[in-house]
């Protein structure tokens, strides 16, 4: 049994992994707050409304010896993939922010509050966010300030404003800092017009001024809650934030792959053949979790879901494509989550002791991989040697379908037109050679009328 390396900041409890089980130990500092929340029935109601991750209480006798004595032991359903805020699309981050505010408002109505406002306390089941930190729920004391206000601004509001007002995705910045975007760093980027909002004044301009004054005086009072806040005023602040965030949309969000689903190397027959190949092999495996690399708007993710995939995580570098995919699957509450990924610079292990936030490869355990019209972006657009690209793809999942577009393909030709050499090692024969070194080729099919080949592999 191991503590989750990202679960160490809260003395109230820790998350543990026991084989396939996900457990939460409640320690003495968190006991009274947990008992109060249990007695009030608020956690059960939040679970029923799909705001809070389900849990069940276990007998402490099932908990092996630890370095601390637990007061309670909870078990949670295992999420099929843990994602981080810097991997979310605009709509994903917005949905997570609204969930946080909705839960907080419901808690305040019952005399409880949240001890922090970190975005890392939210995960996704499909496109639906869910709150996962049960020990953040604590009794509310009338008049207390909002402890998590700055954290909410840094990890939700400021990134969304940057995206909506300046058209700049915050993901690389967020990933670099881990704690989000401080309001004093965002403020210089905002125009006069951007600042003409009570929300921006109250949560960006005001706190930035306080921060500057505190730094100038070499004091740290700015990090502490100031003054008192009635519950009515507290609720009004949260409602105001909810109204403001609900009205935000990404600025200039246009995918470079706009129309790709219809304007590509396929005619209707070849596109149908590709869907048929994917459908047949997914149906054979019926994977619990499937990764779709380069998912675009999710056409083949949809085919996978229809043919037996239980959950799909779609990855793309294009934020516009991710927005289209999020909107598409959110309509039907499908078990599909689109996430941002730069495959040549995936999320690393980082944070405290380089373990607090896990790398992409540490979290990647799909049963099936789709990498359709993807490998040429690694091998040609990003100069990854073909063998290394194949090895990386095969390392992700024990089985899957990879599409290889040869040099005669229109998209490959477009990439080659901007290159100074012709990539002599990039060929179908070389691809198959590298693939056979790592996996058994179960099936392959040239797509008629194209220069593309689909291959189903089983890793050795």
Buried (B, 14 or more C-beta within 10 A) or exposed (E): EEBBBBBBEBEBBBBBBEEEBBBBBBBEEBBEBBEBBBEBEBBBBBBEEBBBBBBEEBEEEEBEEEEEEBBBBBBBEEBBBBBBBBBBBBBBBBBBBBBBBBBBBBBBEBBBBBBBBBBBBBBBBBBBBBBBBBBBBBBBEEEBEBBBBBBBBBBBBBBBBBBBBBEBBBBEBBBEBBBBBBBBBBBEBBEEEBEEBEBBEBBBBEBBBBBEEBEEEEEEEBEEBEEEBEBEEBBEBBEBBBEBBEEBEBEEBEBEBEEBBEEBBBEEEBBEBBBBBBBBBBEBBEBEBBBBBBBBBBBBBBBBBEBBBBBBBBBBBBBBBBBBBBBBBBEEEBBBBBBBBBBBEBBBBBBEEEBBBBBBBEBBBBBBBBBBBBBBBBBBBEEBBBBEBBBBBBEBBBBBBBBBBBBEBEBBEEBBEEEEEEBEEBBBEBBBEBBEEBBEEEBBBBBEEBBBBBBBBBBE
